[in-house]
Amino acid sequence: MMTRDGLKDILTKSVASVTFTKKDGTSRVMRCTLKEELLPAVDTDSDKKERKQNDESLAVWDLDKKAWRS
């Protein structure tokens, strides 16, 4: 099984297909990345609240849905 940090390291360098089990028990394959040149522009809205890091999930850019997913 891949660790969160191991997955983050891979995704910052490339695109990967990640298979995971959703909350409803179904399996999903997601093509995702954290590669900077493939991410959307950063929203610099200063009114947004900073979120606390969840060590059990990792926010990634879903290349097919063009949205952030955890």
JOCORBEL-V279976 format. One record per backbone hydrogen bond with DSSP energy under -0.5 kcal/mol. NH is the residue of the N-H (numbers start at 1). CO is the residue of the C=O. E is the energy in kcal/mol with one decimal. If there is no record, write none. Layout:
nh: (NH	NH)
co: (CO	CO)
e: (E	E)
This chain:
nh: (7	8	9	10	11	12	13	13	14	16	18	18	20	22	22	25	28	30	30	32	32	33	34	34	38	39	39	44	46	48	55	57	58	60	61	62	62	63	63	64	66	67	69)
co: (3	4	5	6	7	8	9	10	10	32	16	30	28	20	26	22	20	18	28	16	30	61	11	14	35	35	36	42	44	45	53	54	70	69	33	60	67	31	61	31	62	62	60)
e: (-2.4	-2.5	-2.1	-2.0	-2.7	-1.6	-0.5	-1.1	-1.4	-2.5	-0.6	-3.1	-2.4	-0.6	-3.2	-2.2	-2.5	-2.8	-0.5	-2.8	-0.7	-1.5	-2.8	-0.6	-2.2	-0.6	-1.2	-0.6	-0.5	-1.3	-0.6	-1.2	-0.7	-3.2	-2.3	-0.7	-2.8	-2.4	-0.7	-0.6	-1.6	-1.0	-2.7)
